[in-house]
Amino acid sequence: MKIGILSDIHSNIVALKACISYLTALPCEEYLFLGDYVSDTPYTRETMDYLYDFSSKHNCLFLRGNQEDYMLEQRRIIAQGIEEGRWKWGSATGNLLFTYQQLEEKDFSFFEQLPISFCYRKTGYPPVTLCHGSPANSRESLLMEGENTKKWLKDVDTDYLICAHTHLQGESESDGKHYYNCGSAGIALDTCGYAHCMVIEDVCIDGRTVWNPIFLKIPYDNQRVVRDIRESGLLDRAPWFVNSTIQILLTGTDRCSQLVELANRLAKEASEQGFAEDQYWEEAARRVGVPDYR
């Protein structure tokens, strides 16, 4: 049995279709999606419609990621008439607002019913704990050798923990339990022009069924995605955050966390309230080395 696992699509339907084309050709019997379907690239509507159509024809399980949590929280803020925390155009939140405006009520309903973790159980196969960040928090990062990763491996009642969120593929083992990270289909780190996904396949070792991981890097047209980011207007609406996304797509180099942290710190030092304005993002980009692709 082969199971395809994808996560962190981030609206990148070009990369998603490349992964699905490979996985369906194997073929995989089931597909597990671990969250972060939207944001960061311009194809949010196309991506959601593609996922709905694909899931109507294949056995799929979906989890909720932190991006979906952000979208649901913004909808709550707007519905309650709260001004603080509303997204606006600019590097701080323009990317999220661009995504939000492409969503429909069916998407919010879909996000709401998704769990953040799930125990996959099937007769004859080892059970697997699945999550986006961690089993308790969609925003928690479980790195390969992280102490929190080891703690979660100890705490879950399965021998396998598969997660995403870090955009880095990898595996580790602790006390006989296995951690797998499927990486990011849409904005993979440490590589460019390739989308991450993985397959787990059952194999028999010493009379015992175990899951064998196959980590995949699938080529796709990243230049097209960058071109569409520019032509869609997304780069103009959230320039410095999106510049950091383009840097990842073209080089695999991630300076996004440094950029966000420094922009917010510069704004705080200037006694600015709320989201950091673009002048602080521009200065932060200069300092951490994010080019202007405009």
Residue pairs with C-beta under 8 A, 6 or more apart in sequence:
1 29
1 30
1 125
1 201
1 202
2 26
2 27
2 28
2 29
2 199
2 200
2 201
3 28
3 29
3 30
3 31
3 32
3 199
3 200
3 201
4 19
4 23
4 26
4 28
4 30
4 31
4 32
4 197
4 198
4 199
5 31
5 32
5 33
5 34
5 162
5 182
5 197
5 198
5 199
5 200
6 16
6 19
6 20
6 23
6 31
6 32
6 33
6 34
6 182
6 185
6 197
7 33
7 34
7 35
7 36
7 65
7 132
7 164
7 165
7 182
7 183
7 184
7 185
8 34
8 35
8 36
8 65
8 164
8 165
8 167
8 183
8 184
8 185
8 186
8 187
8 196
9 15
9 16
9 33
9 36
9 37
9 38
9 47
9 184
9 185
9 186
10 36
10 37
10 38
10 39
10 40
10 41
10 67
10 184
10 185
10 186
10 187
11 37
11 38
11 39
11 40
11 41
11 42
11 43
11 44
11 47
11 99
11 186
12 40
12 41
12 43
12 47
12 185
12 186
12 187
12 195
12 225
13 43
13 46
13 47
13 50
14 43
14 220
14 221
14 222
14 224
14 225
15 185
15 186
15 195
15 218
15 220
15 222
15 225
16 47
16 50
16 185
16 186
16 195
17 50
17 220
18 195
18 218
18 219
18 220
19 185
19 195
19 197
19 216
19 218
20 54
22 197
22 216
22 218
23 31
23 197
23 199
24 58
26 199
28 199
29 59
30 58
30 59
30 60
30 61
31 54
31 58
31 59
31 60
31 61
32 60
32 61
32 63
32 120
32 130
32 162
33 51
33 60
33 61
33 62
33 63
34 63
34 65
34 130
34 131
34 132
34 162
34 163
34 164
34 182
35 62
35 63
35 64
35 65
35 66
35 67
35 68
35 114
35 116
35 132
35 138
35 164
35 165
36 65
36 66
36 67
36 68
36 132
36 164
36 165
36 184
36 186
37 47
37 48
37 51
37 65
37 67
37 68
38 44
38 47
38 48
38 67
38 68
38 71
38 99
38 102
38 103
39 67
39 70
39 95
39 96
39 99
40 95
40 99
40 186
40 187
40 242
40 245
41 186
41 187
41 225
41 228
41 229
41 234
41 245
42 98
42 228
42 229
42 232
42 234
43 228
44 98
44 99
44 102
44 103
45 102
45 103
48 103
48 107
48 110
51 62
52 110
54 60
55 62
61 118
61 120
61 130
62 110
62 114
63 114
63 115
63 116
63 117
63 118
63 130
63 131
63 132
64 111
64 114
64 115
64 116
64 132
64 138
65 116
65 132
65 133
65 138
65 164
65 165
66 132
66 133
66 138
66 139
66 165
67 99
68 111
68 114
68 138
69 138
69 139
70 96
71 96
71 99
71 100
71 103
71 107
71 108
71 111
72 108
72 111
72 112
74 85
74 86
74 87
74 96
74 100
75 100
75 108
77 84
77 85
77 86
78 86
84 274
87 93
87 94
87 96
87 97
87 100
88 94
88 97
88 275
89 97
89 237
89 238
90 237
90 238
90 275
90 277
90 278
90 281
91 238
91 239
91 240
91 241
91 242
91 263
91 276
91 278
91 281
92 238
92 241
92 263
92 275
92 276
92 277
92 281
93 238
93 275
94 237
94 238
94 239
94 241
94 242
95 234
95 237
95 238
95 241
95 242
95 245
97 237
97 238
98 233
98 234
98 237
98 238
116 131
116 132
116 133
116 135
116 136
116 137
116 138
117 129
117 130
117 131
117 132
117 134
117 135
117 136
118 129
118 130
118 131
119 127
119 128
119 129
119 130
119 157
119 158
120 127
120 128
120 129
120 130
121 127
124 209
125 202
125 209
125 211
126 158
126 159
126 160
126 209
126 210
126 211
127 158
127 159
127 160
128 158
128 160
128 161
128 162
128 200
128 211
129 135
129 156
129 157
129 158
129 160
129 161
129 162
130 162
130 163
131 138
131 161
131 162
131 163
132 138
132 163
132 164
132 165
133 139
133 140
133 141
133 142
133 163
133 164
133 165
134 140
134 142
134 148
134 152
134 163
135 152
135 155
135 156
135 161
138 165
139 165
140 148
140 165
141 165
141 166
142 148
142 149
142 152
142 161
142 163
142 165
142 166
142 179
142 181
143 149
143 166
143 168
144 168
144 170
144 171
144 172
144 179
144 181
145 172
149 172
149 174
149 179
150 174
152 161
153 161
153 174
153 175
153 177
153 178
153 179
154 174
154 175
154 177
156 177
158 177
159 176
159 177
159 178
160 177
160 178
160 180
160 211
161 177
161 178
161 179
161 180
162 179
162 180
162 181
162 182
162 200
163 179
163 180
163 181
163 182
164 181
164 182
164 183
164 184
166 181
166 183
166 189
167 183
167 184
167 187
167 188
167 189
167 196
167 254
168 181
168 183
168 184
168 189
168 190
169 181
169 182
169 183
169 188
169 196
169 198
169 215
169 217
170 180
170 181
170 183
170 215
171 178
171 179
171 180
171 181
171 213
171 215
172 178
172 179
173 179
178 211
178 213
180 198
180 200
180 213
182 196
182 197
182 198
182 215
183 189
183 196
183 197
183 198
183 215
184 195
184 196
185 195
185 196
185 197
186 195
187 245
187 248
187 249
188 194
188 195
188 196
188 217
188 248
188 252
189 248
189 252
189 254
190 252
191 217
191 252
192 222
192 248
192 249
192 250
192 251
192 252
193 219
193 220
193 222
194 217
194 218
194 219
194 220
195 217
195 218
195 219
195 220
196 215
196 216
196 217
196 218
197 216
197 218
198 213
198 214
198 215
198 216
199 213
199 214
199 216
200 211
200 212
200 213
200 214
201 211
201 212
201 214
202 209
202 210
202 211
202 212
203 209
203 210
203 211
203 212
204 210
222 249
222 250
225 249
226 246
226 249
226 250
226 293
229 235
229 242
229 245
229 246
230 293
230 294
234 242
235 242
235 243
235 246
235 293
235 294
236 294
239 278
239 281
239 292
239 294
240 259
240 263
240 278
240 281
240 282
240 284
240 285
240 290
241 256
241 259
241 260
241 281
243 285
243 290
243 291
243 292
243 293
243 294
244 254
244 255
244 256
244 259
244 285
244 290
245 256
246 293
247 253
247 254
247 255
247 290
247 291
247 293
248 254
248 256
255 288
255 289
255 290
258 284
258 288
259 281
259 284
259 285
259 288
259 290
262 284
262 287
262 288
263 276
263 280
263 281
263 283
263 284
264 276
264 280
266 276
266 280
266 283
266 284
267 275
267 276
267 277
267 280
270 280
272 280
284 290
285 291
285 292
